[in-house]
């Protein structure tokens, strides 16, 4: 498991800092609080985004076959 701050995670180029903060506020960002700082579980975030892409790809495929 790799934990990074939101700013450090954004620097990886996965998502923008703004998008990460919106996800965190909505409770959709995997991670934990250490004091008042939120630490993102980067590995889980990558898996979450990969699953979302796969689901989206399947939905697009179903729409194209209609």
HTML snippet that shows the backbone in 3Dmol.js (N, CA, C, O; Angstrom):
<script src="https://3Dmol.org/build/3Dmol-min.js"></script>
<div id="view" style="width:600px;height:400px;position:relative"></div>
<script>
const pdb = `
ATOM      1  N   UNK A   1       0.838  -1.187   0.000  1.00  0.00           N
ATOM      2  CA  UNK A   1       0.000   0.000   0.000  1.00  0.00           C
ATOM      3  C   UNK A   1       0.881   1.246   0.000  1.00  0.00           C
ATOM      4  O   UNK A   1       1.873   1.340   0.722  1.00  0.00           O
ATOM      5  N   UNK A   2       0.485   2.175  -0.818  1.00  0.00           N
ATOM      6  CA  UNK A   2       1.207   3.439  -0.898  1.00  0.00           C
ATOM      7  C   UNK A   2       0.254   4.559  -0.513  1.00  0.00           C
ATOM      8  O   UNK A   2      -0.806   4.716  -1.120  1.00  0.00           O
ATOM      9  N   UNK A   3       0.630   5.333   0.493  1.00  0.00           N
ATOM     10  CA  UNK A   3      -0.180   6.463   0.925  1.00  0.00           C
ATOM     11  C   UNK A   3       0.546   7.755   0.596  1.00  0.00           C
ATOM     12  O   UNK A   3       1.730   7.912   0.894  1.00  0.00           O
ATOM     13  N   UNK A   4      -0.178   8.678  -0.023  1.00  0.00           N
ATOM     14  CA  UNK A   4       0.370   9.998  -0.347  1.00  0.00           C
ATOM     15  C   UNK A   4      -0.688  11.049  -0.053  1.00  0.00           C
ATOM     16  O   UNK A   4      -1.879  10.744   0.009  1.00  0.00           O
ATOM     17  N   UNK A   5      -0.248  12.278   0.126  1.00  0.00           N
ATOM     18  CA  UNK A   5      -1.194  13.369   0.303  1.00  0.00           C
ATOM     19  C   UNK A   5      -1.917  13.602  -1.018  1.00  0.00           C
ATOM     20  O   UNK A   5      -1.510  13.084  -2.057  1.00  0.00           O
ATOM     21  N   UNK A   6      -2.969  14.371  -0.970  1.00  0.00           N
ATOM     22  CA  UNK A   6      -3.716  14.681  -2.192  1.00  0.00           C
ATOM     23  C   UNK A   6      -2.817  15.403  -3.188  1.00  0.00           C
ATOM     24  O   UNK A   6      -2.861  15.106  -4.382  1.00  0.00           O
ATOM     25  N   UNK A   7      -2.022  16.324  -2.728  1.00  0.00           N
ATOM     26  CA  UNK A   7      -1.129  17.072  -3.619  1.00  0.00           C
ATOM     27  C   UNK A   7      -0.087  16.156  -4.255  1.00  0.00           C
ATOM     28  O   UNK A   7       0.208  16.279  -5.444  1.00  0.00           O
ATOM     29  N   UNK A   8       0.471  15.234  -3.462  1.00  0.00           N
ATOM     30  CA  UNK A   8       1.457  14.286  -4.000  1.00  0.00           C
ATOM     31  C   UNK A   8       0.807  13.343  -5.008  1.00  0.00           C
ATOM     32  O   UNK A   8       1.415  12.998  -6.021  1.00  0.00           O
ATOM     33  N   UNK A   9      -0.416  12.931  -4.734  1.00  0.00           N
ATOM     34  CA  UNK A   9      -1.139  12.050  -5.652  1.00  0.00           C
ATOM     35  C   UNK A   9      -1.418  12.772  -6.961  1.00  0.00           C
ATOM     36  O   UNK A   9      -1.280  12.184  -8.034  1.00  0.00           O
ATOM     37  N   UNK A  10      -1.807  14.031  -6.887  1.00  0.00           N
ATOM     38  CA  UNK A  10      -2.067  14.812  -8.097  1.00  0.00           C
ATOM     39  C   UNK A  10      -0.794  14.962  -8.924  1.00  0.00           C
ATOM     40  O   UNK A  10      -0.855  14.985 -10.153  1.00  0.00           O
ATOM     41  N   UNK A  11       0.348  15.063  -8.267  1.00  0.00           N
ATOM     42  CA  UNK A  11       1.617  15.206  -8.975  1.00  0.00           C
ATOM     43  C   UNK A  11       1.961  13.962  -9.795  1.00  0.00           C
ATOM     44  O   UNK A  11       2.762  14.037 -10.726  1.00  0.00           O
ATOM     45  N   UNK A  12       1.360  12.820  -9.455  1.00  0.00           N
ATOM     46  CA  UNK A  12       1.580  11.595 -10.224  1.00  0.00           C
ATOM     47  C   UNK A  12       0.882  11.648 -11.573  1.00  0.00           C
ATOM     48  O   UNK A  12       1.215  10.878 -12.473  1.00  0.00           O
ATOM     49  N   UNK A  13      -0.082  12.550 -11.722  1.00  0.00           N
ATOM     50  CA  UNK A  13      -0.779  12.715 -12.996  1.00  0.00           C
ATOM     51  C   UNK A  13      -2.001  11.832 -13.145  1.00  0.00           C
ATOM     52  O   UNK A  13      -2.545  11.714 -14.243  1.00  0.00           O
ATOM     53  N   UNK A  14      -2.443  11.212 -12.067  1.00  0.00           N
ATOM     54  CA  UNK A  14      -3.614  10.339 -12.138  1.00  0.00           C
ATOM     55  C   UNK A  14      -4.871  11.181 -12.347  1.00  0.00           C
ATOM     56  O   UNK A  14      -5.623  10.969 -13.299  1.00  0.00           O
ATOM     57  N   UNK A  15      -5.084  12.121 -11.460  1.00  0.00           N
ATOM     58  CA  UNK A  15      -6.200  13.063 -11.528  1.00  0.00           C
ATOM     59  C   UNK A  15      -5.705  14.408 -11.013  1.00  0.00           C
ATOM     60  O   UNK A  15      -4.664  14.487 -10.360  1.00  0.00           O
ATOM     61  N   UNK A  16      -6.452  15.459 -11.308  1.00  0.00           N
ATOM     62  CA  UNK A  16      -6.057  16.778 -10.825  1.00  0.00           C
ATOM     63  C   UNK A  16      -6.300  16.880  -9.322  1.00  0.00           C
ATOM     64  O   UNK A  16      -7.097  16.131  -8.758  1.00  0.00           O
ATOM     65  N   UNK A  17      -5.612  17.803  -8.694  1.00  0.00           N
ATOM     66  CA  UNK A  17      -5.785  18.026  -7.267  1.00  0.00           C
ATOM     67  C   UNK A  17      -7.232  18.416  -6.954  1.00  0.00           C
ATOM     68  O   UNK A  17      -7.796  17.982  -5.949  1.00  0.00           O
ATOM     69  N   UNK A  18      -7.815  19.226  -7.810  1.00  0.00           N
ATOM     70  CA  UNK A  18      -9.198  19.650  -7.609  1.00  0.00           C
ATOM     71  C   UNK A  18     -10.149  18.453  -7.629  1.00  0.00           C
ATOM     72  O   UNK A  18     -11.011  18.329  -6.759  1.00  0.00           O
ATOM     73  N   UNK A  19      -9.993  17.570  -8.623  1.00  0.00           N
ATOM     74  CA  UNK A  19     -10.852  16.392  -8.738  1.00  0.00           C
ATOM     75  C   UNK A  19     -10.676  15.479  -7.527  1.00  0.00           C
ATOM     76  O   UNK A  19     -11.653  14.937  -7.011  1.00  0.00           O
ATOM     77  N   UNK A  20      -9.434  15.308  -7.074  1.00  0.00           N
ATOM     78  CA  UNK A  20      -9.174  14.471  -5.897  1.00  0.00           C
ATOM     79  C   UNK A  20      -9.853  15.050  -4.660  1.00  0.00           C
ATOM     80  O   UNK A  20     -10.417  14.310  -3.855  1.00  0.00           O
ATOM     81  N   UNK A  21      -9.798  16.363  -4.510  1.00  0.00           N
ATOM     82  CA  UNK A  21     -10.433  16.996  -3.346  1.00  0.00           C
ATOM     83  C   UNK A  21     -11.953  16.862  -3.408  1.00  0.00           C
ATOM     84  O   UNK A  21     -12.602  16.674  -2.379  1.00  0.00           O
ATOM     85  N   UNK A  22     -12.519  16.956  -4.600  1.00  0.00           N
ATOM     86  CA  UNK A  22     -13.963  16.751  -4.756  1.00  0.00           C
ATOM     87  C   UNK A  22     -14.348  15.316  -4.395  1.00  0.00           C
ATOM     88  O   UNK A  22     -15.351  15.089  -3.719  1.00  0.00           O
ATOM     89  N   UNK A  23     -13.555  14.362  -4.844  1.00  0.00           N
ATOM     90  CA  UNK A  23     -13.820  12.963  -4.521  1.00  0.00           C
ATOM     91  C   UNK A  23     -13.709  12.716  -3.022  1.00  0.00           C
ATOM     92  O   UNK A  23     -14.507  11.973  -2.450  1.00  0.00           O
ATOM     93  N   UNK A  24     -12.722  13.338  -2.388  1.00  0.00           N
ATOM     94  CA  UNK A  24     -12.532  13.169  -0.947  1.00  0.00           C
ATOM     95  C   UNK A  24     -13.715  13.740  -0.177  1.00  0.00           C
ATOM     96  O   UNK A  24     -14.187  13.142   0.790  1.00  0.00           O
ATOM     97  N   UNK A  25     -14.181  14.882  -0.608  1.00  0.00           N
ATOM     98  CA  UNK A  25     -15.317  15.516   0.053  1.00  0.00           C
ATOM     99  C   UNK A  25     -16.585  14.677  -0.102  1.00  0.00           C
ATOM    100  O   UNK A  25     -17.420  14.638   0.801  1.00  0.00           O
ATOM    101  N   UNK A  26     -16.730  14.003  -1.253  1.00  0.00           N
ATOM    102  CA  UNK A  26     -17.894  13.159  -1.514  1.00  0.00           C
ATOM    103  C   UNK A  26     -17.763  11.774  -0.891  1.00  0.00           C
ATOM    104  O   UNK A  26     -18.691  10.969  -0.965  1.00  0.00           O
ATOM    105  N   UNK A  27     -16.612  11.493  -0.274  1.00  0.00           N
ATOM    106  CA  UNK A  27     -16.400  10.190   0.350  1.00  0.00           C
ATOM    107  C   UNK A  27     -16.053   9.091  -0.643  1.00  0.00           C
ATOM    108  O   UNK A  27     -16.218   7.910  -0.338  1.00  0.00           O
ATOM    109  N   UNK A  28     -15.578   9.459  -1.820  1.00  0.00           N
ATOM    110  CA  UNK A  28     -15.272   8.483  -2.868  1.00  0.00           C
ATOM    111  C   UNK A  28     -13.773   8.224  -3.032  1.00  0.00           C
ATOM    112  O   UNK A  28     -13.380   7.438  -3.895  1.00  0.00           O
ATOM    113  N   UNK A  29     -12.944   8.858  -2.237  1.00  0.00           N
ATOM    114  CA  UNK A  29     -11.499   8.727  -2.365  1.00  0.00           C
ATOM    115  C   UNK A  29     -10.984   7.776  -1.297  1.00  0.00           C
ATOM    116  O   UNK A  29     -11.164   8.040  -0.108  1.00  0.00           O
ATOM    117  N   UNK A  30     -10.341   6.664  -1.692  1.00  0.00           N
ATOM    118  CA  UNK A  30      -9.846   5.719  -0.693  1.00  0.00           C
ATOM    119  C   UNK A  30      -8.647   6.293   0.061  1.00  0.00           C
ATOM    120  O   UNK A  30      -7.700   6.800  -0.542  1.00  0.00           O
ATOM    121  N   UNK A  31      -8.705   6.206   1.369  1.00  0.00           N
ATOM    122  CA  UNK A  31      -7.601   6.709   2.173  1.00  0.00           C
ATOM    123  C   UNK A  31      -8.003   6.854   3.624  1.00  0.00           C
ATOM    124  O   UNK A  31      -9.072   6.409   4.042  1.00  0.00           O
ATOM    125  N   UNK A  32      -7.125   7.487   4.384  1.00  0.00           N
ATOM    126  CA  UNK A  32      -7.346   7.665   5.818  1.00  0.00           C
ATOM    127  C   UNK A  32      -6.902   9.059   6.239  1.00  0.00           C
ATOM    128  O   UNK A  32      -6.111   9.716   5.563  1.00  0.00           O
ATOM    129  N   UNK A  33      -7.431   9.483   7.366  1.00  0.00           N
ATOM    130  CA  UNK A  33      -6.970  10.731   7.973  1.00  0.00           C
ATOM    131  C   UNK A  33      -5.861  10.427   8.963  1.00  0.00           C
ATOM    132  O   UNK A  33      -5.967   9.491   9.756  1.00  0.00           O
ATOM    133  N   UNK A  34      -4.811  11.205   8.918  1.00  0.00           N
ATOM    134  CA  UNK A  34      -3.778  11.177   9.940  1.00  0.00           C
ATOM    135  C   UNK A  34      -3.754  12.586  10.510  1.00  0.00           C
ATOM    136  O   UNK A  34      -3.185  13.503   9.917  1.00  0.00           O
ATOM    137  N   UNK A  35      -4.375  12.741  11.659  1.00  0.00           N
ATOM    138  CA  UNK A  35      -4.567  14.083  12.194  1.00  0.00           C
ATOM    139  C   UNK A  35      -5.592  14.787  11.330  1.00  0.00           C
ATOM    140  O   UNK A  35      -6.702  14.291  11.138  1.00  0.00           O
ATOM    141  N   UNK A  36      -5.216  15.950  10.807  1.00  0.00           N
ATOM    142  CA  UNK A  36      -6.141  16.673   9.929  1.00  0.00           C
ATOM    143  C   UNK A  36      -5.784  16.505   8.452  1.00  0.00           C
ATOM    144  O   UNK A  36      -6.386  17.147   7.592  1.00  0.00           O
ATOM    145  N   UNK A  37      -4.817  15.653   8.160  1.00  0.00           N
ATOM    146  CA  UNK A  37      -4.362  15.444   6.778  1.00  0.00           C
ATOM    147  C   UNK A  37      -4.935  14.147   6.227  1.00  0.00           C
ATOM    148  O   UNK A  37      -4.905  13.114   6.896  1.00  0.00           O
ATOM    149  N   UNK A  38      -5.459  14.202   5.000  1.00  0.00           N
ATOM    150  CA  UNK A  38      -5.989  13.004   4.347  1.00  0.00           C
ATOM    151  C   UNK A  38      -4.896  12.378   3.506  1.00  0.00           C
ATOM    152  O   UNK A  38      -4.278  13.038   2.672  1.00  0.00           O
ATOM    153  N   UNK A  39      -4.666  11.095   3.737  1.00  0.00           N
ATOM    154  CA  UNK A  39      -3.668  10.352   2.977  1.00  0.00           C
ATOM    155  C   UNK A  39      -4.387   9.396   2.031  1.00  0.00           C
ATOM    156  O   UNK A  39      -5.179   8.557   2.459  1.00  0.00           O
ATOM    157  N   UNK A  40      -4.099   9.536   0.746  1.00  0.00           N
ATOM    158  CA  UNK A  40      -4.755   8.748  -0.290  1.00  0.00           C
ATOM    159  C   UNK A  40      -4.052   7.401  -0.431  1.00  0.00           C
ATOM    160  O   UNK A  40      -2.825   7.331  -0.501  1.00  0.00           O
ATOM    161  N   UNK A  41      -4.846   6.339  -0.469  1.00  0.00           N
ATOM    162  CA  UNK A  41      -4.309   5.020  -0.774  1.00  0.00           C
ATOM    163  C   UNK A  41      -4.209   4.951  -2.302  1.00  0.00           C
ATOM    164  O   UNK A  41      -5.200   4.678  -2.980  1.00  0.00           O
ATOM    165  N   UNK A  42      -3.039   5.192  -2.826  1.00  0.00           N
ATOM    166  CA  UNK A  42      -2.840   5.335  -4.270  1.00  0.00           C
ATOM    167  C   UNK A  42      -3.150   4.028  -4.993  1.00  0.00           C
ATOM    168  O   UNK A  42      -3.755   4.049  -6.065  1.00  0.00           O
ATOM    169  N   UNK A  43      -2.749   2.897  -4.430  1.00  0.00           N
ATOM    170  CA  UNK A  43      -3.002   1.611  -5.083  1.00  0.00           C
ATOM    171  C   UNK A  43      -4.495   1.360  -5.223  1.00  0.00           C
ATOM    172  O   UNK A  43      -4.954   0.930  -6.281  1.00  0.00           O
ATOM    173  N   UNK A  44      -5.254   1.623  -4.171  1.00  0.00           N
ATOM    174  CA  UNK A  44      -6.703   1.421  -4.236  1.00  0.00           C
ATOM    175  C   UNK A  44      -7.351   2.405  -5.202  1.00  0.00           C
ATOM    176  O   UNK A  44      -8.306   2.051  -5.893  1.00  0.00           O
ATOM    177  N   UNK A  45      -6.847   3.631  -5.259  1.00  0.00           N
ATOM    178  CA  UNK A  45      -7.385   4.621  -6.199  1.00  0.00           C
ATOM    179  C   UNK A  45      -7.195   4.146  -7.630  1.00  0.00           C
ATOM    180  O   UNK A  45      -8.114   4.247  -8.442  1.00  0.00           O
ATOM    181  N   UNK A  46      -6.014   3.629  -7.951  1.00  0.00           N
ATOM    182  CA  UNK A  46      -5.753   3.127  -9.300  1.00  0.00           C
ATOM    183  C   UNK A  46      -6.690   1.975  -9.641  1.00  0.00           C
ATOM    184  O   UNK A  46      -7.218   1.915 -10.752  1.00  0.00           O
ATOM    185  N   UNK A  47      -6.903   1.058  -8.695  1.00  0.00           N
ATOM    186  CA  UNK A  47      -7.819  -0.058  -8.915  1.00  0.00           C
ATOM    187  C   UNK A  47      -9.253   0.440  -9.122  1.00  0.00           C
ATOM    188  O   UNK A  47      -9.971  -0.042  -9.998  1.00  0.00           O
ATOM    189  N   UNK A  48      -9.650   1.402  -8.309  1.00  0.00           N
ATOM    190  CA  UNK A  48     -10.995   1.970  -8.404  1.00  0.00           C
ATOM    191  C   UNK A  48     -11.215   2.600  -9.773  1.00  0.00           C
ATOM    192  O   UNK A  48     -12.263   2.396 -10.387  1.00  0.00           O
ATOM    193  N   UNK A  49     -10.250   3.355 -10.252  1.00  0.00           N
ATOM    194  CA  UNK A  49     -10.364   4.009 -11.552  1.00  0.00           C
ATOM    195  C   UNK A  49     -10.352   2.982 -12.681  1.00  0.00           C
ATOM    196  O   UNK A  49     -11.061   3.143 -13.674  1.00  0.00           O
ATOM    197  N   UNK A  50      -9.549   1.929 -12.533  1.00  0.00           N
ATOM    198  CA  UNK A  50      -9.493   0.874 -13.545  1.00  0.00           C
ATOM    199  C   UNK A  50     -10.843   0.172 -13.656  1.00  0.00           C
ATOM    200  O   UNK A  50     -11.329  -0.073 -14.760  1.00  0.00           O
ATOM    201  N   UNK A  51     -11.446  -0.151 -12.512  1.00  0.00           N
ATOM    202  CA  UNK A  51     -12.762  -0.799 -12.519  1.00  0.00           C
ATOM    203  C   UNK A  51     -13.805   0.110 -13.172  1.00  0.00           C
ATOM    204  O   UNK A  51     -14.649  -0.356 -13.938  1.00  0.00           O
ATOM    205  N   UNK A  52     -13.742   1.401 -12.865  1.00  0.00           N
ATOM    206  CA  UNK A  52     -14.703   2.348 -13.444  1.00  0.00           C
ATOM    207  C   UNK A  52     -14.536   2.417 -14.962  1.00  0.00           C
ATOM    208  O   UNK A  52     -15.526   2.527 -15.686  1.00  0.00           O
ATOM    209  N   UNK A  53     -13.306   2.356 -15.448  1.00  0.00           N
ATOM    210  CA  UNK A  53     -13.055   2.380 -16.891  1.00  0.00           C
ATOM    211  C   UNK A  53     -13.589   1.120 -17.552  1.00  0.00           C
ATOM    212  O   UNK A  53     -14.160   1.181 -18.641  1.00  0.00           O
ATOM    213  N   UNK A  54     -13.405  -0.032 -16.894  1.00  0.00           N
ATOM    214  CA  UNK A  54     -13.886  -1.291 -17.450  1.00  0.00           C
ATOM    215  C   UNK A  54     -15.406  -1.294 -17.536  1.00  0.00           C
ATOM    216  O   UNK A  54     -15.970  -1.718 -18.545  1.00  0.00           O
ATOM    217  N   UNK A  55     -16.068  -0.828 -16.493  1.00  0.00           N
ATOM    218  CA  UNK A  55     -17.528  -0.775 -16.490  1.00  0.00           C
ATOM    219  C   UNK A  55     -18.006   0.176 -17.571  1.00  0.00           C
ATOM    220  O   UNK A  55     -18.954  -0.125 -18.296  1.00  0.00           O
ATOM    221  N   UNK A  56     -17.356   1.315 -17.680  1.00  0.00           N
ATOM    222  CA  UNK A  56     -17.731   2.299 -18.690  1.00  0.00           C
ATOM    223  C   UNK A  56     -17.550   1.735 -20.099  1.00  0.00           C
ATOM    224  O   UNK A  56     -18.378   1.966 -20.980  1.00  0.00           O
ATOM    225  N   UNK A  57     -16.464   0.999 -20.300  1.00  0.00           N
ATOM    226  CA  UNK A  57     -16.215   0.380 -21.601  1.00  0.00           C
ATOM    227  C   UNK A  57     -17.263  -0.648 -21.952  1.00  0.00           C
ATOM    228  O   UNK A  57     -17.666  -0.749 -23.110  1.00  0.00           O
ATOM    229  N   UNK A  58     -17.716  -1.418 -20.968  1.00  0.00           N
ATOM    230  CA  UNK A  58     -18.759  -2.404 -21.210  1.00  0.00           C
ATOM    231  C   UNK A  58     -20.069  -1.721 -21.551  1.00  0.00           C
ATOM    232  O   UNK A  58     -20.794  -2.177 -22.435  1.00  0.00           O
ATOM    233  N   UNK A  59     -20.384  -0.625 -20.856  1.00  0.00           N
ATOM    234  CA  UNK A  59     -21.629   0.106 -21.126  1.00  0.00           C
ATOM    235  C   UNK A  59     -21.610   0.699 -22.521  1.00  0.00           C
ATOM    236  O   UNK A  59     -22.618   0.668 -23.227  1.00  0.00           O
ATOM    237  N   UNK A  60     -20.455   1.243 -22.924  1.00  0.00           N
ATOM    238  CA  UNK A  60     -20.349   1.822 -24.264  1.00  0.00           C
ATOM    239  C   UNK A  60     -20.514   0.744 -25.321  1.00  0.00           C
ATOM    240  O   UNK A  60     -21.141   0.978 -26.354  1.00  0.00           O
ATOM    241  N   UNK A  61     -19.955  -0.435 -25.071  1.00  0.00           N
ATOM    242  CA  UNK A  61     -20.080  -1.547 -26.011  1.00  0.00           C
ATOM    243  C   UNK A  61     -21.509  -1.997 -26.177  1.00  0.00           C
ATOM    244  O   UNK A  61     -21.931  -2.336 -27.283  1.00  0.00           O
ATOM    245  N   UNK A  62     -22.262  -2.005 -25.088  1.00  0.00           N
ATOM    246  CA  UNK A  62     -23.669  -2.395 -25.144  1.00  0.00           C
ATOM    247  C   UNK A  62     -24.481  -1.374 -25.929  1.00  0.00           C
ATOM    248  O   UNK A  62     -25.381  -1.749 -26.681  1.00  0.00           O
ATOM    249  N   UNK A  63     -24.184  -0.110 -25.768  1.00  0.00           N
ATOM    250  CA  UNK A  63     -24.921   0.938 -26.478  1.00  0.00           C
ATOM    251  C   UNK A  63     -24.619   0.881 -27.979  1.00  0.00           C
ATOM    252  O   UNK A  63     -25.507   1.120 -28.797  1.00  0.00           O
ATOM    253  N   UNK A  64     -23.379   0.566 -28.342  1.00  0.00           N
ATOM    254  CA  UNK A  64     -23.010   0.514 -29.749  1.00  0.00           C
ATOM    255  C   UNK A  64     -23.638  -0.674 -30.466  1.00  0.00           C
ATOM    256  O   UNK A  64     -23.826  -0.624 -31.681  1.00  0.00           O
ATOM    257  N   UNK A  65     -23.970  -1.745 -29.738  1.00  0.00           N
ATOM    258  CA  UNK A  65     -24.546  -2.924 -30.377  1.00  0.00           C
ATOM    259  C   UNK A  65     -26.049  -2.782 -30.604  1.00  0.00           C
ATOM    260  O   UNK A  65     -26.653  -3.623 -31.269  1.00  0.00           O
ATOM    261  N   UNK A  66     -26.652  -1.740 -30.065  1.00  0.00           N
ATOM    262  CA  UNK A  66     -28.098  -1.549 -30.251  1.00  0.00           C
ATOM    263  C   UNK A  66     -28.402  -0.999 -31.581  1.00  0.00           C
ATOM    264  O   UNK A  66     -29.569  -0.776 -31.905  1.00  0.00           O
TER     265      UNK A  66
END
`;
const viewer = $3Dmol.createViewer("view");
viewer.addModel(pdb, "pdb");
viewer.setStyle({}, {cartoon: {color: "spectrum"}});
viewer.zoomTo();
viewer.render();
</script>
